[in-house]
Amino acid sequence: MKDGTAVLISCATPDDPYATVEIRNPNGRDAVFTVKIDFKDKRGFTMIDTGNQVPVPAKDTKTYRVAMASTGRLEEIARCEVNPRATADR
């Protein structure tokens, strides 16, 4: 099973408290990928890091949204960084 790719579409903001990531599955069968996202403040400090498992159909792309509203720290998020490698779990 090959790893997929992950691309940040948008970072969480007070107006839209979700980070949006697009995950691509290059495999000929359905797979679950681990997507890692870091939420950083204006100094570049990682405030929150997440690892989420996302199922993606074979040879397809899925848009995944990560909710940040419950963290209570939306105003502190300056940017998001997504690991471009989505690790195939199964």
Buried (B, 14 or more C-beta within 10 A) or exposed (E): BEBBBBEBBEBBBEEBBBBBBBBBBBBEEEBBBBBBBBBBBEEEEEBBEEEBEBBBEEEEEBEBBBEBEEBEEBEBBBEBBBBEBBBBEE
